[in-house]
Amino acid sequence: MIKIDMSGKSVLITGGTKGIGLSAALKFGEAGANTYLTYKWGSDDFSPLYEAFKKVKAPKPSLIQADVSVDEDTDALLEKIKETEDKIDYFISNVGFAQRTMSLDDYKKRSLYKTLDYSTWPLIEYTRKIKGTFGSYPGHVIGVSSDGPDHFYQGYDFVAGSKALMEFFAKYLSIHLFEEGSRVNVIRFGPVKTESFSLIFGEEFFKFLKDNGIPENMIVQVEDCGNSIFAVCSGLMDALNGQIITVDKGMTYRDNVMMRYIQSKDK
């Protein structure tokens, strides 16, 4: 088994205290990296999170409240990290905002711009500000996306559009940062049982999968997401640059389960 040692390295993960972000943070922490995790809302009781890091013998994470859409929060966050780090080696842009659009009447320009502020622009703005604060870009930049741009998810119109635009910019970002020695990639995940997914589509979605014969081992777990992000940053996959990588255990080709799910609710 190959053991990756990231001792002395630093990773910044937006939205890193829950779900996919936390899963990735635990992998980096287990490898010895110093982890800096942002959050916007949530309980002040992070003892379970600290216990999870302690369990894998990872350095205690630094949790910093910051809204990715607010420039002042970003500046304060990076200055805080600079107190203990000379650079940021890995940046994971994980935060996404779900503006639900159930019908054409829900299409509002203001709502679209807000979605872009959270789901598209942070990949670029954080990367630029990291260079401005530390004098160098991260060695690896990862954008967390979904398969929404290519598949139907009810109410996901604006989010899917913002993810598609983020993927587009990631490809161009990879060209701009190539001479700097940075690698920029996006990882698309299929449906993952996280708090944010349940808020958008409901808890019953995964029950629907089970009731319709979709085996549990075909569903992407948060641990799969964390492992995938870590793998792309591990140094073993540095030939990848400017790529959109899909992680869905082949579910895309099995069935359009979301469409079947919506149809079942209409009966």
C-alpha positions as CSV (number, residue, x, y, z in Angstrom):
1,M,0.0,0.0,0.0
2,I,1.3,3.5,-1.0
3,K,1.4,5.9,1.9
4,I,1.3,9.6,1.0
5,D,3.1,11.9,3.4
6,M,1.8,15.5,3.4
7,S,3.5,16.5,6.7
8,G,4.2,20.3,6.6
9,K,1.8,20.8,3.7
10,S,-1.4,23.0,4.0
11,V,-4.8,22.6,2.5
12,L,-7.7,25.1,2.4
13,I,-11.2,23.6,1.9
14,T,-14.2,25.8,1.7
15,G,-17.2,24.3,3.3
16,G,-14.9,21.8,5.0
17,T,-16.8,21.0,8.2
18,K,-19.4,18.8,6.7
19,G,-20.1,16.3,3.9
20,I,-17.6,16.0,1.0
21,G,-15.4,18.8,2.3
22,L,-15.0,17.1,5.7
23,S,-14.3,13.7,4.1
24,A,-11.5,15.2,2.0
25,A,-10.1,17.1,5.0
26,L,-9.9,13.9,7.0
27,K,-7.9,12.3,4.3
28,F,-5.4,15.2,4.1
29,G,-5.2,15.3,7.8
30,E,-4.5,11.6,8.1
31,A,-1.6,12.2,5.7
32,G,-0.2,14.8,8.0
33,A,-1.3,18.0,6.3
34,N,-2.5,21.1,8.2
35,T,-6.1,21.6,7.3
36,Y,-8.0,25.0,7.2
37,L,-11.7,24.5,6.9
38,T,-14.2,27.3,6.3
39,Y,-17.9,27.3,7.3
40,K,-20.7,29.9,7.1
41,W,-23.4,28.4,9.3
42,G,-23.6,25.6,11.7
43,S,-23.4,24.6,15.3
44,D,-20.6,26.0,17.6
45,D,-20.1,22.4,18.9
46,F,-17.4,21.0,16.7
47,S,-16.3,18.4,19.2
48,P,-17.4,15.4,17.0
49,L,-15.3,16.9,14.1
50,Y,-12.3,17.3,16.3
51,E,-12.8,13.7,17.6
52,A,-12.9,12.4,14.0
53,F,-9.5,14.1,13.3
54,K,-8.1,12.7,16.5
55,K,-9.3,9.2,15.6
56,V,-7.2,9.2,12.4
57,K,-4.2,10.8,14.2
58,A,-4.4,14.0,12.2
59,P,-3.3,17.4,13.2
60,K,-6.1,19.4,14.8
61,P,-7.9,21.4,12.0
62,S,-8.3,25.1,12.0
63,L,-12.0,26.1,11.6
64,I,-12.6,29.6,10.2
65,Q,-16.0,31.2,9.7
66,A,-16.1,32.8,6.2
67,D,-18.6,33.5,3.5
68,V,-17.1,32.7,0.1
69,S,-19.1,35.4,-1.5
70,V,-17.8,38.2,0.7
71,D,-14.3,39.5,-0.3
72,E,-13.6,40.9,3.2
73,D,-14.2,37.4,4.6
74,T,-11.8,35.9,2.1
75,D,-9.1,38.5,2.8
76,A,-9.4,38.0,6.6
77,L,-9.3,34.2,6.2
78,L,-6.1,34.2,4.2
79,E,-4.4,36.6,6.5
80,K,-5.4,34.3,9.4
81,I,-3.8,31.3,7.6
82,K,-0.7,33.4,6.8
83,E,0.0,33.7,10.6
84,T,1.0,30.0,10.6
85,E,1.7,29.1,6.9
86,D,4.1,30.3,4.3
87,K,1.9,29.0,1.5
88,I,-1.2,27.0,0.7
89,D,-0.3,23.8,-1.1
90,Y,-3.9,22.6,-1.9
91,F,-7.1,24.6,-2.4
92,I,-10.4,22.7,-2.6
93,S,-13.3,24.9,-3.8
94,N,-16.2,22.9,-2.3
95,V,-18.9,25.4,-1.4
96,G,-22.0,25.4,-3.5
97,F,-25.3,27.3,-3.2
98,A,-28.6,25.7,-4.2
99,Q,-31.1,28.2,-5.5
100,R,-34.0,26.0,-6.4
101,T,-35.9,26.7,-9.6
102,M,-39.0,24.5,-9.8
103,S,-40.5,26.4,-12.7
104,L,-39.7,29.2,-15.2
105,D,-41.3,31.6,-12.8
106,D,-38.5,31.0,-10.4
107,Y,-35.9,32.3,-12.8
108,K,-34.6,35.5,-11.4
109,K,-31.4,37.3,-12.5
110,R,-30.6,38.2,-8.9
111,S,-30.9,34.6,-7.8
112,L,-28.7,33.5,-10.7
113,Y,-26.0,36.0,-9.8
114,K,-26.1,34.8,-6.1
115,T,-25.7,31.2,-7.3
116,L,-22.7,32.2,-9.4
117,D,-21.2,34.1,-6.4
118,Y,-21.2,30.9,-4.4
119,S,-20.7,28.1,-6.9
120,T,-18.6,29.6,-9.7
121,W,-16.5,32.6,-8.7
122,P,-14.8,31.3,-5.5
123,L,-12.6,28.9,-7.6
124,I,-11.1,31.9,-9.4
125,E,-11.2,34.6,-6.7
126,Y,-9.7,32.4,-3.9
127,T,-7.0,31.2,-6.3
128,R,-6.1,34.8,-7.2
129,K,-6.1,36.0,-3.6
130,I,-4.0,33.1,-2.5
131,K,-1.3,34.3,-4.9
132,G,-1.7,37.9,-3.7
133,T,-1.4,36.9,-0.1
134,F,1.3,34.2,-0.2
135,G,3.1,35.1,-3.4
136,S,2.4,31.7,-5.1
137,Y,-0.5,29.7,-6.3
138,P,-1.5,26.4,-4.7
139,G,0.2,23.4,-6.3
140,H,-3.2,21.8,-6.8
141,V,-6.6,23.5,-7.2
142,I,-9.7,21.3,-7.2
143,G,-13.2,22.4,-8.0
144,V,-16.0,20.2,-6.6
145,S,-18.8,19.8,-9.1
146,S,-21.7,17.5,-9.9
147,D,-23.1,15.7,-12.9
148,G,-25.9,18.2,-13.0
149,P,-24.6,20.0,-16.1
150,D,-25.3,16.9,-18.2
151,H,-28.2,15.3,-16.3
152,F,-31.6,16.4,-15.2
153,Y,-32.2,17.1,-11.5
154,Q,-35.4,18.8,-10.5
155,G,-34.9,22.3,-9.3
156,Y,-31.2,22.3,-10.0
157,D,-31.2,24.6,-13.1
158,F,-29.2,27.5,-11.7
159,V,-26.8,25.3,-9.7
160,A,-26.1,23.1,-12.7
161,G,-25.5,26.2,-14.8
162,S,-23.1,27.6,-12.2
163,K,-21.2,24.3,-12.0
164,A,-20.9,24.1,-15.8
165,L,-19.4,27.7,-15.8
166,M,-17.0,26.8,-13.0
167,E,-15.8,23.8,-15.0
168,F,-15.3,26.0,-18.1
169,F,-13.2,28.5,-16.1
170,A,-11.2,25.6,-14.5
171,K,-10.0,24.6,-17.9
172,Y,-8.8,28.1,-18.7
173,L,-7.3,28.5,-15.2
174,S,-5.2,25.4,-15.8
175,I,-3.6,27.1,-18.8
176,H,-3.0,30.3,-17.0
177,L,-1.4,28.5,-14.0
178,F,0.6,25.9,-16.0
179,E,3.8,27.8,-16.0
180,E,3.4,28.4,-12.3
181,G,3.6,24.6,-11.7
182,S,-0.1,24.4,-10.6
183,R,-2.6,21.8,-11.6
184,V,-6.3,22.7,-11.8
185,N,-8.9,20.0,-12.1
186,V,-12.6,19.5,-11.4
187,I,-14.2,16.4,-9.9
188,R,-17.9,15.7,-10.7
189,F,-19.8,13.5,-8.2
190,G,-23.0,11.7,-8.8
191,P,-25.7,11.8,-6.1
192,V,-24.1,11.7,-2.7
193,K,-26.0,11.4,0.6
194,T,-25.1,14.7,2.2
195,E,-27.0,17.2,4.2
196,S,-27.1,19.7,1.3
197,F,-28.3,17.0,-1.2
198,S,-31.2,16.0,1.2
199,L,-32.2,19.7,1.6
200,I,-32.6,20.0,-2.2
201,F,-34.1,16.7,-3.2
202,G,-35.4,15.2,0.0
203,E,-34.4,12.3,2.2
204,E,-36.7,9.9,0.2
205,F,-34.5,10.0,-2.9
206,F,-32.1,7.3,-1.6
207,K,-35.0,5.2,-0.3
208,F,-36.4,5.4,-3.8
209,L,-33.1,4.1,-5.2
210,K,-33.2,1.1,-2.8
211,D,-36.9,0.4,-3.5
212,N,-36.1,0.3,-7.3
213,G,-33.3,-2.2,-7.1
214,I,-30.3,0.2,-7.2
215,P,-27.8,-1.6,-5.0
216,E,-26.2,0.5,-2.2
217,N,-22.7,-0.3,-3.4
218,M,-23.6,1.7,-6.6
219,I,-24.2,4.9,-4.7
220,V,-21.2,7.2,-4.2
221,Q,-20.4,7.7,-0.5
222,V,-18.8,10.8,1.0
223,E,-15.7,8.7,1.8
224,D,-15.4,8.0,-2.0
225,C,-15.5,11.7,-2.6
226,G,-12.8,12.4,-0.1
227,N,-10.6,9.7,-1.4
228,S,-11.0,11.0,-5.0
229,I,-10.0,14.5,-4.1
230,F,-7.1,13.3,-2.1
231,A,-5.9,11.0,-4.9
232,V,-5.9,13.8,-7.5
233,C,-3.7,15.9,-5.1
234,S,-1.5,13.0,-4.0
235,G,1.2,13.5,-6.7
236,L,0.4,10.2,-8.3
237,M,-2.0,11.8,-10.8
238,D,-0.1,14.9,-11.7
239,A,-0.4,14.1,-15.4
240,L,-4.0,15.3,-15.0
241,N,-4.5,19.0,-15.6
242,G,-7.6,20.9,-16.8
243,Q,-9.7,17.8,-16.6
244,I,-13.3,17.2,-15.6
245,I,-13.3,13.9,-13.7
246,T,-16.5,12.1,-13.1
247,V,-16.9,9.9,-10.0
248,D,-20.2,8.1,-10.0
249,K,-19.4,4.3,-9.9
250,G,-20.8,4.0,-13.4
251,M,-24.3,5.1,-12.3
252,T,-24.6,7.5,-15.3
253,Y,-24.8,4.5,-17.6
254,R,-27.0,2.4,-15.4
255,D,-30.1,4.5,-15.5
256,N,-31.5,8.0,-15.2
257,V,-32.7,7.4,-11.7
258,M,-33.6,11.0,-11.0
259,M,-36.1,11.0,-13.9
260,R,-37.7,7.8,-12.6
261,Y,-37.8,9.2,-9.2
262,I,-39.7,12.3,-10.3
263,Q,-42.1,10.2,-12.4
264,S,-42.9,8.0,-9.4
265,K,-43.9,11.1,-7.3
266,D,-46.3,12.2,-10.1
267,K,-48.3,9.0,-10.0
